Amino acid sequence: MEKFQTITSTCVPLPIENVDTDQIIPARFLKATTREGFGANLFADWRYDKSGAPISSFVLNNSTYSGQMLVAGKNFGSGSSREHAAWAIAGYGFKVVVSCFFADIFKGNALNNGVLPVVVSDNFLAKLFADIQSNAKTTITVNLEEQTIRNNASGVSESFEINAYKKECLLNGLDDIDYLLSKKGAIEAWEKAHEA
């Protein structure tokens, strides 16, 4: 994975609550076993009509909005535990998803795939949606090292929580296997010191 750097980016707003993993990546796309290609099918049933033509009213088909941050309504990622939902979000190019609540399994899958889910207060999220609607060039800055998110339109910042282990992995671009391999020397030294 890439190392997570401080990101300042415009946002794609999705002010819909209770977005489940079947809406993020419909079940018919789950046949693949590698991560490649899922971004093209992110929110497929909302992005395209039955003939495959883009639905102009859906935000991902609106060139006004772009960026590395998806700003979503409350309870994002509920439903089945499919890791493919995180693959689709990462494959589309999102590095951060902002909401006031995430389903636990989705949150874990996102972190395991280099996507940072940032939990903010209801008020912060509402103001961010309003600022993006008022000006599509509104940016937010996410600083993982300091665990802060800043709405650059309003100047308001909040702190967010993250598991310390997952934070270390994201900052260093490590998945779980890479993390263990990075500790190989220390593990071998401990084993040598504690030989039976």
N, C-alpha and C positions, 0 to 999 in steps of 0.2 A: 504494500500500500504506500501511497505518497504520505510524506510527513504533513501533518495538519499545521498550517501556518495561520496567523491572524488574517482574517478575510474581511474585506470591505466590498460589498456588492449590492447591486440593485436586487429586487425581489420579485418573485412570482406569487401573487396572492391567490389563495384558494380558501375563501371564507365559508367553507362547508364543514359542518360538524359530523362526527361519527363516520369518517371515511374509513372503510374497512379494506383489508388486504385484497379482497376480490375486486374492489373498485380500483385499487392501485395497480394490480396486475391480474387480469381475469384468468380464471383457472385453465382455459384452453391454451394458454401460453406456457404452461408449466412442464411441458414435455422435455425441455432442454435440461441438461445437467451441468452446463457451464454458464458463467455469468454474461457472456457476450450476447448482445442483441436485445436485451430486455428493455433498454431505454426507449427504443422505438415503439414499444407497446405500453409504456406508462400511461395509465388512465385511458386505455384504448377505447373502452365503450363510451367514454365521454368525449374523446378527441375525434372519433371517426363515426360516420353513419354506417348503415349496413352495407353500403356499396364501397366503403373504404375511403370516402371523401371526407376531408377535414370539416368538422363542425365549427364554423367561424365564431360562434359565441363562447366556445370553451377557451379558457385563459391560455393554455399552451399553444393555441393556434392564433393568438393575438400578439403580433409583433411589438406591441406597445410595452409588453412585459418580458423581461429576461433576467438572467442572473444566476448565481450559484446558490441562492437561498429560496426555499419554498416556505411560504408563510401559510400555515394551515389552521383550520378551525379546531375546536376542542375534540378530544378523543380520536386522535389520528392513529391509524394502524391497528384498529381493533379487528376482530375476526380470527381467521385461521393463522397458524404460525408460519406460513410460508416465507422462507428467507428470500424468495424471488422478489418480494415487494421491495426489500432494501436494494437488491440488485438492480431493479428497474429505476429506482430513484437515483442511485449512483450512476447508472448507465446513461441516464438523461443528462447528467452533469451537475446535479445538486450536491453540494458539500454539506449543507446545513438544512435541517427542517426545524421551523419554529412553530410551537403550539403551546397552549396552556395545559395540555395533557396528552400523553402518549400511552398506548397499550404497552405493557411491560415487555412482551415477547418481541414486538416490533422494535422497541427501543434497543433491546439487546442485539437484535439482528442488524440494525442500522450501525451501531457502534462496531460490530464485528466486521462490517464492510466499508469502513472509512467514512460513514455519514454521521454527522454530529446532530443528535436531537436536542434542541435547546428548549427547556420548559421555562415559560415566562408567566407573569401574572395576567389575569383576565384584562386588567386595565391597560397594561403594556401592549398586549395583543390587539385590543380594540383600537388604541391610538395608532398603532403601526398600520393596521388595515386602513384606517381613515387617511393617514398620510400617504400611503401608496396610492389610494384611490384619487387623492388630490393631486399627486405628482408621481407619475410612474418612475421617475428618476430618483426617488427616495432610496437612500442606501442605509444598510445597517452594517455594523462592524462587530464581528465575533472574535474575541480574544480567548482562546482556549487556555493558555497559560494562566491568565488572570481570572478565568471563568466569568467573563463579563460579556454582555450584549448591549450595544448602544444603537438607539434609533437616531441616526444623524440628522433627521429633519427636526425632531423635537429636542434633541440633546439629552434625552433621558436614557439612563443606563440601568441595568439590573444585573445582579449576580445570578448564576445558575449552578446547579449541582451536577456532579459527574463522579462516577466511581473512579477512585484514584488509579487503579490498575488500567482501566480503559483509557483514562486520560494519558497515562504514560505511553500506552500502545499507540494512540492517535498521534501524539506529539513526535514519536519516533518512527512512525510509519510501519508498525509491527502488527502482524496478526498473532494469534495465540501461539502458533508454532514458531514463528520468528522470535517471539519473546523468550520462549524456552531455549531456543538455540543461542540467543544472546547471553544466556546465563550458563552456557555449557561449561565454561572454565570454572565458575564457582561451584557448579554441581560436581564436576570431576574432582575438584580439590576437597570438597566435603566428603565424597565417597572414599577418597584416598585416606583422609584423616580418620575415617570411621570404619576402616576395614574390619571385618569380623575376625 
